[in-house]
Amino acid sequence: MPTAIAAVGDLVALMGQGAGSLDGWAASRHDLWRLSHIAIHLRQGAAHLRDLESQADDRAIRKVAKSLQKELRRALVAYAYAAMRVREASPQAIRHAREAATDRLSNRCVDIADQLSWLEAELTPPRTLIRDGVAHPLRDLLIDWTAARP
């Protein structure tokens, strides 16, 4: 609370008096929500796969899912750090934060998500949690964020 009270002046300056003064922050919040949503679905889908697969397959699933979870965590942290470094949200600051996040994701992350979704599709009954919550949104996110790069 003392920090919040000390930052009242900064908050007033951030909020401003004009309409749309928080527009960039809403975009950053949505970007972080997209990344965290993918990470949550990956965790849930991987846990479900581990519950239904045999012990031999469990190690392979754990290894693949853990590597993708690590990349997503690093991307979230990179985005947050890049977004916090600026005092005001702007399209350039959001672009820089997106670049920082996508730089933390390897070229194989979509392939790993696809591999996990194929494993999930082979279950009886077939599931689509990883495909719909990880593979497709991750592909869309990377397309959105890299299409705007110069």
C-alpha positions in Angstrom: 0.0 0.0 0.0 2.8 2.6 0.7 4.0 2.0 -2.8 0.6 2.6 -4.3 0.1 5.8 -2.3 3.5 7.0 -3.5 2.6 6.2 -7.1 -0.6 8.2 -7.0 0.9 11.0 -9.1 2.1 8.4 -11.7 -1.3 6.8 -11.8 -3.0 10.2 -12.3 -0.6 11.0 -15.1 -1.2 7.5 -16.7 -5.0 7.8 -16.5 -4.8 11.3 -17.9 -7.9 13.4 -18.5 -8.5 12.4 -22.1 -10.5 9.6 -23.5 -8.5 6.6 -24.7 -5.6 7.1 -22.4 -5.5 3.4 -21.5 -6.0 2.0 -25.0 -2.5 0.5 -25.3 -2.7 -1.1 -21.8 -5.9 -2.9 -22.8 -4.0 -4.4 -25.8 -1.2 -5.5 -23.5 -3.6 -7.0 -21.1 -5.2 -9.0 -23.9 -1.8 -10.2 -25.2 -0.9 -11.4 -21.8 -4.3 -13.1 -21.5 -3.8 -14.9 -24.8 -0.4 -16.2 -23.7 -1.6 -17.3 -20.3 -4.7 -18.9 -21.8 -2.5 -21.1 -24.0 -0.3 -22.0 -21.1 -3.3 -23.0 -18.9 -4.8 -25.2 -21.6 -1.4 -26.8 -22.2 -1.1 -27.7 -18.5 -4.6 -29.1 -18.4 -4.3 -31.0 -21.6 -0.9 -32.5 -20.7 -2.2 -33.6 -17.3 -5.2 -35.3 -19.0 -2.8 -37.0 -21.4 -0.6 -38.3 -18.6 -3.7 -39.6 -16.8 -4.8 -41.7 -19.8 -1.6 -42.8 -21.4 0.6 -45.8 -20.4 3.7 -45.3 -18.3 6.0 -45.7 -21.3 4.4 -42.9 -23.1 4.1 -40.8 -19.9 7.8 -39.8 -20.0 7.7 -38.7 -23.6 4.5 -36.6 -23.0 6.0 -35.1 -19.9 9.2 -34.1 -21.7 7.5 -32.6 -24.7 4.9 -30.7 -22.7 7.4 -29.4 -20.2 9.6 -27.9 -22.9 6.6 -26.1 -24.4 5.4 -24.9 -21.0 8.9 -23.5 -20.3 8.9 -21.6 -23.6 5.4 -20.2 -22.9 6.5 -19.1 -19.4 9.6 -17.4 -20.8 7.5 -15.6 -23.4 5.1 -14.4 -20.8 7.9 -13.0 -18.6 9.7 -11.4 -21.6 6.4 -9.7 -22.7 5.7 -8.5 -19.2 9.3 -7.1 -18.7 9.2 -5.4 -22.1 5.8 -3.9 -21.3 6.8 -2.7 -17.9 10.0 -0.9 -19.1 7.9 1.8 -20.8 6.0 4.4 -18.9 3.2 4.7 -21.4 1.6 2.2 -23.7 2.0 2.9 -27.4 1.9 0.8 -30.5 5.7 0.8 -30.6 5.9 -0.4 -27.0 3.3 -3.2 -27.7 5.2 -4.2 -30.8 8.5 -4.4 -28.8 6.8 -6.5 -26.1 5.4 -8.9 -28.7 8.8 -9.2 -30.4 10.4 -10.0 -27.0 7.8 -12.7 -26.4 8.0 -14.3 -29.9 11.8 -14.2 -29.7 11.5 -16.5 -26.6 9.4 -19.0 -28.6 11.3 -21.5 -30.7 10.4 -22.3 -34.3 9.4 -25.7 -33.1 6.8 -24.6 -30.6 3.8 -25.0 -33.0 5.2 -28.4 -34.0 5.4 -29.5 -30.4 1.8 -28.3 -29.8 0.7 -30.2 -32.9 2.5 -33.4 -31.7 0.7 -33.2 -28.4 -2.7 -32.6 -30.1 -2.1 -35.7 -32.2 -1.4 -37.7 -29.1 -4.6 -36.3 -27.6 -6.6 -37.2 -30.7 -5.5 -40.8 -30.5 -7.2 -41.2 -27.1 -10.4 -43.0 -26.6 -12.6 -41.0 -26.7 -10.7 -38.4 -28.6 -10.1 -35.1 -26.9 -9.5 -31.6 -28.4 -8.3 -29.6 -25.4 -4.7 -29.2 -26.7 -5.7 -28.7 -30.3 -8.4 -26.1 -29.6 -6.7 -24.5 -26.6 -3.0 -24.6 -27.5 -2.1 -25.5 -31.1 -4.6 -23.3 -33.0 -4.4 -20.3 -30.7 -0.6 -20.5 -30.6 -0.4 -20.6 -34.4 -2.9 -17.6 -34.6 -0.9 -15.6 -32.0 2.4 -16.1 -33.8 0.8 -15.2 -37.1 -0.7 -12.0 -35.6 2.4 -10.9 -33.9 4.9 -11.7 -36.6 2.8 -10.3 -39.4 3.2 -6.8 -38.0 7.0 -7.0 -37.8 8.9 -4.8 -40.2 
